[in-house]
């Protein structure tokens, strides 16, 4: 039996690939007792596995890794600039919205209490640089807006692309 491992931080793309391979398995066989392709030969992890973990699987295991796009990190590093609006158009909105929310939270945290952060020094340095673009009041407003828009997008009151553009546009002020 050939084993395929799908892993990485880009869970949207990896999950799509998982569904695609699952459909192929159902069509090709071998079949299990329920007439489906053997799902035990397909493993999906919503995290990046370490090389140590991957080496524990049998030789011949097919491994597909799904990293987050580098452009997404450019968008996060450029929050509060015009570049963030342009970069947001290229990636899945759900992923961008979640990462923007996390970044705004972390910028606020860095502004208010940077010595309590337990991130790598390069990340703290990036956050420290970004704190100069926002006041604490503005960050609180953006966090409240993100929370409101998240709920509204889930209840159909606003579409996620519009919500994301709104947050990014307001972060420019």
C-alpha positions, 0 to 999 in steps of 0.5 A, spaced: 500 500 500 502 506 498 501 512 503 501 519 501 502 524 507 499 531 506 501 536 511 503 544 512 500 550 514 496 552 508 490 548 510 486 550 505 490 548 499 492 542 502 485 540 504 483 541 497 488 536 495 486 531 500 479 531 497 482 531 490 486 524 492 480 522 496 476 522 490 481 519 485 482 513 491 474 512 490 474 511 483 481 507 482 480 502 488 482 497 491 476 497 495 474 497 502 468 493 505 464 499 504 466 499 497 470 506 497 478 507 496 482 505 502 482 512 506 488 509 510 493 510 505 492 518 505 494 522 511 492 529 512 495 534 517 493 541 518 500 542 521 507 542 518 511 535 520 518 535 522 523 531 518 524 527 524 516 525 524 516 524 516 522 519 517 518 515 521 514 513 515 516 507 511 520 508 505 516 510 499 511 514 502 509 520 498 510 526 501 506 533 499 508 539 503 503 545 503 507 552 505 503 558 506 505 563 500 510 568 501 506 574 498 501 573 504 507 574 509 509 581 505 501 583 506 502 582 514 509 585 514 506 591 510 499 592 514 497 599 514 500 601 507 497 601 500 501 595 498 497 590 503 490 592 499 494 590 493 497 583 496 490 581 499 487 580 492 491 574 491 490 569 497 484 565 500 480 571 503 479 566 509 486 565 510 488 573 509 482 575 514 485 570 520 492 572 519 490 580 519 486 579 525 492 575 528 497 580 526 493 586 529 492 583 535 500 581 536 501 589 534 497 591 539 500 586 544 507 589 542 505 596 543 502 595 550 507 589 553 512 587 548 516 584 554 511 579 555 511 576 548 515 569 547 516 570 540 523 569 536 527 575 536 526 577 529 518 576 530 518 581 535 523 586 531 518 586 526 512 587 530 516 593 534 517 596 527 509 595 526 507 599 532 509 605 530 504 605 524 498 605 529 496 608 535 493 604 541 486 607 540 487 605 532 489 598 534 483 597 539 478 600 534 481 595 528 480 589 533 473 591 535 472 591 527 475 585 526 471 581 531 464 585 528 466 583 521 468 576 523 461 575 526 457 579 520 461 575 515 459 568 518 451 570 519 451 573 511 451 580 513 457 582 509 461 578 504 468 576 507 472 580 501 468 586 503 470 585 510 477 584 509 478 590 504 474 594 509 479 592 515 485 593 510 482 600 508 481 602 515 488 600 517 491 605 512 488 611 516 
